[in-house]
Amino acid sequence: MNHNTPLPQAAAARPLRHLSEVQRRVLTTAQLRSHGVSPAEMNEQCRSGGPWQQLLPGVYLLHPGPPTSEERLHAVLLYAAREVTASGVPAQPEPGQSHRPVYREAMITGLAALTLRGFTSAPPLLSLDRIDVLVPRLRRLRSTGCAHVLRAASLPAPEEATGVPVAPVPRALTDAVSQLTDAGAVRRLLSEAVRGGHCEPAAIVRELNNAKLLSRPHVVDAVDSLLAEGRAIAEDRLYTMVREFGLPDPVWNVDLRLPGGPHLGGLDAYWPEQAVAVELDTRAPRQDEDALWSEYARKREHLERLGITVVYITPKKLRDGMEQQAAVVRTALMASGDRDPAAYVVVLPR
């Protein structure tokens, strides 16, 4: 199959050398006109049995036969991207820069974005009938062909995967989950996002909550499993931090009580001699977030009135800045000698 069908002779005035391989094979009406191809010539090239085909409105594939995954991705982005020059041609890189096209206000999301990031639980690109593309809410653009248009009130900053702009993982996951009814598929995607270190559970739950997906029972079940798994990963990182950065061994996973008195709360790690506690902040941002934070704050205030220093650590900080978090805990342990002795508390296994 010839994937480099030349432009008609009229286009010779402006060669295609500045374009990448995929850009030479997938072009918009505006780009073809800027290369000297008239609408009549486009129609002639796309006749039945002709060398070109129209993949999407205003987007042409310059060879016959099925498009590759890469061609479909770029066709969808060309269809959805805002045209930004007087000629309607998407902006091109400056000389010497990468020859990847600049797609304005459009990015791949959903299952296609997760596949591009290497998610094994997402299907191969060629098996997707439609490719999700995220655009601003006010864009006048409809889904058609292989382009499935999704909208956002405020577009996230795009990231890059295999040279293509993609939505951040929490947003891509949410757009995928919104279209899935298989509880197992949802659970596998969410689990891989956390196990693979792509993002923390809280970021995923926040996006799912914003999209009002937490009312769906199969999504709630998957989120509960995700939060349990995320906490287990964070606890393992906390053990690693203590071991690798030479902190004294704490007692792990304990409950504190006043002698003969009330329960003070559970802690992930506690150093009794220094009266320093660590608690993992694994709150999931759902509707009851404010109430849960108030509970955290009350417990912290109560413990600190008893002379116990509480260090809260988020899973994200443990993942991205373990050394810094170890320094915070070490500073709290060293400062214990300068504080008044803490009240006596009973330490029980949790």
N, C-alpha and C positions, 0 to 999 in steps of 0.2 A: 504493500500500500504506500502510495506517495503522500507523505505528510508535509510536503513543502510545495504544494501546487503554486506556481507563480501567479502574480497579479497580471491582469490584462496589460497589454502594451502601453496603454495610456498612463499607467501608474509609474512608468520608468523614470519620470521626472523627479520622483522623490523615493529613493531606494529604502529598503527595510533593514539595512545593516545595524541601525541603532536599536532595533528591537530584539528581545530575547526570543528563544526558540518558540515558546508557547505563544508569545505575542505575535509572531509571524503567522501562526496558524489560527488564532482567534482574534478577530478585529471587529470593531463597531462600525456602524454606518458612517459615523463622523470620521473615524480614522481612515476608512477606505476612501471617502471623498477627499480627505486631505492628501491622499496619495494619488489622486487623479482618477478614481474609479467613479463613474456616474451611476445613478440609481438604475438606469436601464441595463448597464453592464452587470451590476449586482444581480438583477433579476435573471439575466441571461446565464450567468455562471451557476445560479441555483436552480436552473430548469431540471426537470426530471432526468436523471442519469448524468447531470452535469458535475463539474469538478468541486463545487462548493455546496454548502447547505446552511440554512438559517437555523441556528440552535435555539435562539430566543429572540424576541422582538428587538431588532436593531443590532443583533450580535451574530456574526457569521463564522463558520468553521471552513477554513480554506482547504479542505480535502474531503473526499467522499468517505463513506464508511463510518463506523461508530466512533464517537469521541473518546479520548482517554480520560481517566479520572482527573488529571491535571487540566485538561482542556475544559471539562465540565466546570471545575472550580473557578477557573478564570472567566469562563463565559458568564457564570452566575454573578461574579463580582463586577464584571463589565456592565452587565444589565442593571445591577443595583446601585453602582457607585454614582455619586453626583458628578456631573460633568463640570469641569472647572475652568476651561479655557474658552476664548472667543469662538474657536472652531468646534468646541464641544468635545475635544479630545482629552481624555484624562491626562493629568500632568505627568511628564516624563522626568526621570532623574537628570541631574546636571551631568555634564561630561566628567568621566572619571569615577562617578558613583556607580553603585549597583544598578543593573539594568532591569530590576524588578519594577513593575508598574506601581504607581501610587493610586490606590483606590480610596476615594474620599467618601467618608460617612457610610461605609459598608464593610462588614466583616462576616466571615463564616462562623456559624454557631451550631448548637445542637450536636447530633451524633457525628456529623462530618468533622466538626472541630475537634471532638474527642478522638476520633480516628487519626486525624492529623497529628495529634499529640502522642500517639502510640498506645492508646487505651486498647487492651486486648479484648475487653468486654463490649467494645463498640464494633459494629459490622464493617466490612470492607467498603470502601467508597463506591465501587462499581455495583454493589448490591443495593445501594440507596436509590430509590426512585426519585427522591427530591433532596436537594441540598438546602439546608436552612441558611438564610442570610439575614443579618440584623441591620436595620436601618433606623433613622430617626422617625418618631411617631408621625410627624406631619408630612413625610414624603408621600407623594402621590405615585404609588407603585403597587402593582398587583402581582400575586403569585401566578406563575405560568410555566408550563413545561417542567423542567427540572429545578426551577428556582422557587423556593418556598419562602416568602417574605415574612419576617417577624419584625415587630417594632418595639422601640424602647423610648420612653419619655426622655431619658438622658443616656446617650451611648457611653458604654465603658470605654476606657482606653484600650485600643486593640493590642494584642500581643502577636508574635509571629511564630508560625509552625510550618516547616518545610517551605519557607518563602511566601507564605500566604497569611494575610491578617485574620486572626481568629479572636473570638470573644474569650475573656478570662474563664478559667475552668468553672467557677461557681455559676456564672451566667450560662455557659454552654451546657452544663449539666441540667440546669433548670429548664432551659429550652428543650432539651431532649426529654426530660421527665414529663414535661407538660403534655407530650404526645404519646407516652407509653402507658399501657394498662397492665403490663406483665410485672407483677411484684418482684419476681426473681431478677428480671432484667434491670429494674430500678435499683434493687439492692446491690447487684454486682457493679453497676456503674459508680454508685456512691462509695462503695467499699474500695474500689480501685483508686478513686480520687484521693482517699486518705492514705491507704497503704502505700501508694506510689509517691507520696509526698507532694502531690500537686497542690493541695490546699488543706486547710483545717476544717473540721466538721462545722464549726460556728459560721464560717463564711458560706458554706453550702446551705445551712438551715436559714440563714438570713435571706438569701436569694429566694429559696423556696417559699418562705413566709411572705416576702414582698410580692411574689407571683400568686399568692393565695392558693398554694398547692397543698398546704398542710391540713386541709379539710378532707383530703382523699385518703381513705383508710390504707391503701397499699403504699402510699407515700409515707404516711405516719409510721407504719411498721418498719419500713426501710430506714427511716430517720432514727428510730429507737435503736436499731441494730448498729447504725453508723455511730451514734453517740457512745454506745458501749464500747465499740471497737476503738473509737478515737481516744476514749479515756484510757483504755489498756495500753495504747501506743504511747500516750503522754506519760503514764506511770513508768513505763519501761525507760523512756528518755530521762525521767527524774532519777531512776536508779543509776543510769549511765552517768549522769552529771555528777552525782555524789562520788561514784567510783573513780571516774577519769580525772576529776579535778581535786582529788585528795581531801574531800571534806570528811569530817568525822562521821562515823555511822550513826544515823538517827534510829529511833524506833519507828517502824513503818505502819501506816494504816491503823491509827489508834483513835479511840474516843477519849475525851477528857471529861471528868466530873469533879465537882467540889465534893469533899468528903461528906457523905451523908446527904448531899445536896443534889442540885439539878444537873442534868446533862448539858455540857458546854458546847458540844459539837465534835464532828469527826475531822481528822486531819490526815493528810497524806504522809507527812514526815514530821517528827517532833524530836527536838534535842532537849531532854529534861533538865540537864545541868545548866544550860544557857537559857532555858525558857524561850526557845525560838521554834516557831512552827512554819511549815510550808503547806499551802493548800493550792491545788491545781484549779484554776478558774476555767472549768469546762462548761460554763453556762451556754445553752443554746438560745440564740435570740428568737424567741417566739413571743406570743402575745403576753405571756406572764413574765417577761424579762424584768420589768421594773420590780415586781413583787419578789422575784428571786434575788435580785441584786440587793434589795432592802434586807433580805434574810442574811446574805453574806455580810453586809455592812454591820448589822446588829451583832452577829457573832464576833466579828473582828473587834468591834468596840468593847464588847464584854470581855474578851480575852485580854485586850490591851489594858483595860482597867485593872485586871489581875496581874499585870506586869509581864504578860506573854507577848513577844513580838511576832506578828503574823506577816509572812511574805507570801503574796499572791503571785503566781506565775501562770501565764497562759500557755497552752500548747504551742502556739505560734512562736512565742519568745523562746521556748525550750528548743524548738526545731531550728530557728534561725540565729539564736544568740545564746547558746548554752554556756559559753565561757562567761559572758556578761552576767547571766543569771546566777552562776556559781559564785561570782564575785559579790553579788548582792547578798547572797546567803552567808558567805564567809564574813562580810562586814558586819552583818547582824549578830553572828556568833561572837565575833571579837568585841563588839560593843557591849556584850552582856555584862562584862565586869564593871562597867561604868554606871549600871542601872541599879536601882533598889532591888532587893531579892523579890522574886515573884511569889505570889500566894501558892500555898501547897495545893496541888491538884492530883487526882487519882488518874493514872494512865491505864486504859483498858484496851485489849485488842478489838479491832472493829470487825 
